[in-house]
C-alpha cells in the first residue's frame, strides 16, 4: 500500500541523510510504517523535507543495503516484509560504513576508485557474518594458525580455479589483508640488500611505489606499449641497474590503461627475467572471470609471484586477498605473514571459507560483472567519440585527452563540473613524462542516471574546450 507518511526529521543530526535514516527507522519501530508500506518518491519526500532528492535517495540506499527497505524497479521503495515481529531498535550504522553509500540523482560524482554494483554480495555477507558470529568454526579465544586457516585457503584455491598458475595447492596460498598487503608480503620476501631496485611499468598501480618506499627500495619505470612492458626496455633497465630484483606488472587487466599482455609478450618478458635473474610479480586484482592467458607463475614457476584480492570483484570492505610465490619460496612467504600479523583474524578466515565456497557466489559475481558492463556502456556511449580505452568487465576506463588538454587542467575543469577523475600523473613516477590522459573508475554507488549525467558533463567539456586547456 502507498503511504503519505512524512517523517519528523531531527535537523540537528548531521549529515542530513542520516537524519532521514533515523526518522525512517523510528517510523518502522513505532509501527507508523508497516511491512509492505511504500515510501514516498524521492523527489516528493525531498520537497516536503526541504532537502535535495539526492539526500533522500542516499538515505533510502543506506536502508536498502541494510535490508530495512526494498527497492523494486519501476514500483518504488517499500518497507521490507519480515518474518515475525521486527525488533524495536534499529542500530545506527557507523559513518565510515555508510560514507560512500550514495544513490539517486547526485550532481557530484567521484570516479577516483571503483564502487562495485551490488549483485547480492551485501546481503550474503551480512548473513554469513551473523552465522560466523553465532558459531565461529575457528573459535575466538586463540591466535590464528596456519592449520586453522586451511579451510579459508582451500576456499581461495577454489576461487582461483579459472586462473592459470601452474601446480597449486592450498598450502601454496598465503592469505592477506587485501592486495596491498599481499604486495608488501612479496616485497618483504624477495628484496635483499641495503638499496634494492624494483622495475615497474611506466604507468602502474601506485601501490607498488608506496610499498617500495616503505621498504627503502628504488623504483625504476620501464617503457611500455599497448601490449605491456617492452622486453628490450626491460633488458636495458636491468643492465643499467644491476641491483634490480623484480619486475612488477599487471598482464590481465592493466591499471590504468585497460591493457592486456598477450602470451607471446609474456614469454619474452620471462626470457629477459631469466637472463637478468629478475622475479616477476603479477598483480591480478582487477580481473573478473577466467584468465585469458597463463600467468607468470605457470610460465616461469621458479620466479613467478601472484597477487589477487576480492576488492574489485566482490567488495573492498573485507580486505581479503592472497599472495602466491614459487614453490621453493612458499615457506618464506608464509613466514613473512606470520611474523607480520600472525595470520587473518580467525572470524575473517571463517567468513572467507564460507563466502568463497557459497553456492550463490558465482552468480553474484556474474551479476556484479553485468552491472559493471552497464556503467561501462554508459561511459562508452557518452565518450566513445574520443580516444577511450575500455573493457566491458573492467571497472574503469582510460581517456587519452584531445590535443591541447593537459591532464591536470582537465581534472580541475571536471571537478568544477562535479566530476572527480584521476590524472595519468598519479600512476607514474614523480619526474616521469606522462601522457595527457585520465582514468575514470566506475562508481555504481550512484544511480546509472547520475553516472550518465556526469559522463555527459565530461563530453560537453571535451566538445567545448575552454581557455583552461593547455594551462
Helices and strands as residue ranges (DSSP letters): H 16-30, H 42-49, H 53-66, E 69-72, E 76-79, H 95-98, E 109-110, H 121-134, H 150-159, G 170-172, E 173-176, H 178-190, E 197-201, H 206-214, E 218-222, E 224-225, E 228-229, H 231-240, E 244-249, H 263-275, E 279-283, H 296-299, E 304-309, E 321-324, G 327-329, H 330-341, H 346-356, H 361-383, E 387-389, E 396-400, H 407-416, E 419-420, E 422-423, G 424-427, E 437-441, H 448-463
